[in-house]
Each structure stands twice: as structure tokens, then as C-alpha cells.
């Protein structure tokens, strides 16, 4: 008799946190374990196209962080694997 156990070992997607820093900037952060994810933005949702964030991403221990200026244009963010 042969026994087979299938386990789905995929981790849930990382959580993207947006924190106000000043009246004109926010900080986006996500777990350092999500090293193979890229931060992207779009100006509408659902988006026709997503663009990569080109600001410097910092890793100070855990998590990854990036500070972005707020604008009058709405933006949507995602982490893409």
C-alpha cells in the first residue's frame, strides 16, 4: 500500500502597510521575507498597467520600507511576485 500526502506549502502574500509620515509623505512597508516581490503602482483601479516604484527601498532589519511623496493624483499599490 502506498500513501501520499500533499501539502500546499505556499505562504500567503505579504502584507503591504501604508503609514502616514508627514502631511505630504507616506511610508510603505512589507516583510523582509518577501525579497522576491516588487512594489508597483497604478493611477486607476482596475489598472490597465502597473509601473514599478523607482524610489530607494531600505531594509533596516525587518521590514522593507520606502517613503513616497503624496500627490493630488490617487495611486494604488501592490506587491508583485
Secondary structure by P-SEA (a helix, b strand, c coil): cbbbbbbccccccbbbbbbbccccbbbbbbbcccccbbbbbbcccccccccccccccccccccbbbbbbbccbbbbbbbcc
